[in-house]
């Protein structure tokens, strides 16, 4: 099982480190990551493997959401099943 994690907000030092720390805390493996800074806006999309999570998916998602609130970022976690359903033709 995988998730797509998106992060958007004003660029600042440590965003990737903070998001990665939650992945580590919850035992979510980062499979792929892409990030860009567009002028002063930070944009990142991360694919994580969650088959070995040591917390519930809801807790994992909530931790990311709370980090977003703390850092004034929009952080969303979407389960791959939802993502795939949304993008089927």
Contact map, one row per residue, 1 for C-alpha under 8 A:
11100000000000000000000000000000000000000000000011100000000000000000000000000011000000000
11110000000000000000000000000000000000000000001111100000000000000000000000000011000000000
11111000000000000000000000000000000000000000001111000000000000000000000000001111000000000
01111100000000000000000000000000000000000000111100000000000000000000000000001111001000000
00111110000000000000000000000000000000000000111100000000000000000000000000111100000000000
00011111000000000000000000000000000000000011110000000000000000000000000001111000000000000
00001111100000000000000000000000000000000111100000000000000000000000000011110000000000000
00000111110000000000000000000000000000001111000000000000000000000000000011100000000000000
00000011111000000000000000000000000000001110000000000000000000000000000111000000000000000
00000001111100000000000000000000000000011100000000000000000000000000000110000000000000000
00000000111110100000000000000000000010011100000000000000000000000000000000000000000000000
00000000011111100000000000000000000000000100000000000000000000000000000000000000000000000
00000000001111100000000000000000000000000000000000000000000000000000000000000000000000000
00000000000111111100000000000000000000000000000000000000000000000000000000000000000000000
00000000001111111110000000000000000000000000000000000000000000000000000000000000000000000
00000000000001111111000000000000000000000000000000000000000000000000000000000000000000000
00000000000001111111100000000000000000000000000000000000000000000000000000000000000000000
00000000000001111111110000000000000000000000000000000000000000000010000000000000000000000
00000000000000111111111000000000000000000000000000000000000000010010000000000000000000000
00000000000000011111111100000100000000000000000000000000000000000000000000000000000000000
00000000000000001111111110000000000000000000000000000000000000000000000000000000000000000
00000000000000000111111111000000000000000000000000000000000100110000000000000000000000000
00000000000000000011111111111100000000000000000000000000000000000000000000000000000000000
00000000000000000001111111111000000000000000000000000000000000000000000000000000000000000
00000000000000000000111111110000000000000000000000000000000000000000000000000000000000000
00000000000000000000011111110000000000000000000000001110000100000000000000000000000000000
00000000000000000000001111111000000000000000000001011100000000000000000000000000000000000
00000000000000000000001111111100000000000000000111111000000000000000000000000000000000000
00000000000000000000001100111110000000000000000111000000000000000000000000000000000000000
00000000000000000001001000011111100000000000011110000000000000000000000000000000000000000
00000000000000000000000000001111100000000000011110000000000000000000000000000000000000000
00000000000000000000000000000111110000000000011100000000000000000000000000000000000000000
00000000000000000000000000000111111000000001111000000000000000000000000000000000000000000
00000000000000000000000000000001111100000001110000000000000000000000000000000000000000000
00000000000000000000000000000000111110000111100000000000000000000000000000000000000000000
00000000000000000000000000000000011111000111000000000000000000000000000000000000000000000
00000000001000000000000000000000001111111110000000000000000000000000000000000000000000000
00000000000000000000000000000000000111111110000000000000000000000000000000000000000000000
00000000000000000000000000000000000011111000000000000000000000000000000000000000000000000
00000000011000000000000000000000000011111100000000000000000000000000000000000000000000000
00000001111000000000000000000000000011111110000000000000000000000000000000000000000000000
00000011111100000000000000000000001111011111000000000000000000000000000000000000000000000
00000111100000000000000000000000001111001111100000000000000000000000000000000000000000000
00000111000000000000000000000000111100000111110000000000000000000000000000000000000000000
00011110000000000000000000000000111000000011111000000000000000000000000000000000000000000
00011100000000000000000000000111110000000001111100000000000000000000000000000000000000000
01111000000000000000000000000111100000000000111110000000000000000000000000000000000000000
01111000000000000000000000011111000000000000011111000000000000000000000000000000000000000
11100000000000000000000000011110000000000000001111110000000000000000000000000000000000000
11100000000000000000000000111000000000000000000111111000000000000000000000000000000000000
11000000000000000000000000010000000000000000000011111000000000000000000000000000000000000
00000000000000000000000000110000000000000000000011111100000000000000000000000000000000000
00000000000000000000000001110000000000000000000001111111100000000000000000000000000000000
00000000000000000000000001100000000000000000000000011111000000000000000000000000000000000
00000000000000000000000001000000000000000000000000001111101100000000000000000000000000000
00000000000000000000000000000000000000000000000000001111111100000000000000000000000000000
00000000000000000000000000000000000000000000000000001011111110000000000000000000000000000
00000000000000000000000000000000000000000000000000000001111111000000000000000000000000000
00000000000000000000000000000000000000000000000000000011111111100000000000000000000000000
00000000000000000000010001000000000000000000000000000011111111110000000000000000000000000
00000000000000000000000000000000000000000000000000000000111111111000000000011000000000000
00000000000000000000000000000000000000000000000000000000011111111100000000000000000000000
00000000000000000000010000000000000000000000000000000000001111111110000000000000000000000
00000000000000000010010000000000000000000000000000000000000111111111000000111000000000000
00000000000000000000000000000000000000000000000000000000000011111111100001110000000000000
00000000000000000000000000000000000000000000000000000000000001111111110000000000000000000
00000000000000000110000000000000000000000000000000000000000000111111111010100000000000000
00000000000000000000000000000000000000000000000000000000000000011111111111100000000000000
00000000000000000000000000000000000000000000000000000000000000001111111111000000000000000
00000000000000000000000000000000000000000000000000000000000000000111111110000000000000000
00000000000000000000000000000000000000000000000000000000000000000011111110000000000000000
00000000110000000000000000000000000000000000000000000000000000000001111111000000000000000
00000011110000000000000000000000000000000000000000000000000000000011111111100000000000000
00000111100000000000000000000000000000000000000000000000000000001001100111110000000000000
00001111000000000000000000000000000000000000000000000000000000011011000011111000000000000
00001110000000000000000000000000000000000000000000000000000010011000000001111100000000000
00111100000000000000000000000000000000000000000000000000000010010000000000111110000000000
00111000000000000000000000000000000000000000000000000000000000000000000000011111011000000
11110000000000000000000000000000000000000000000000000000000000000000000000001111111000000
11110000000000000000000000000000000000000000000000000000000000000000000000000111111100000
00000000000000000000000000000000000000000000000000000000000000000000000000000011111110000
00000000000000000000000000000000000000000000000000000000000000000000000000000111111111000
00010000000000000000000000000000000000000000000000000000000000000000000000000111111111100
00000000000000000000000000000000000000000000000000000000000000000000000000000001111111110
00000000000000000000000000000000000000000000000000000000000000000000000000000000111111110
00000000000000000000000000000000000000000000000000000000000000000000000000000000011111110
00000000000000000000000000000000000000000000000000000000000000000000000000000000001111111
00000000000000000000000000000000000000000000000000000000000000000000000000000000000111111
00000000000000000000000000000000000000000000000000000000000000000000000000000000000000111
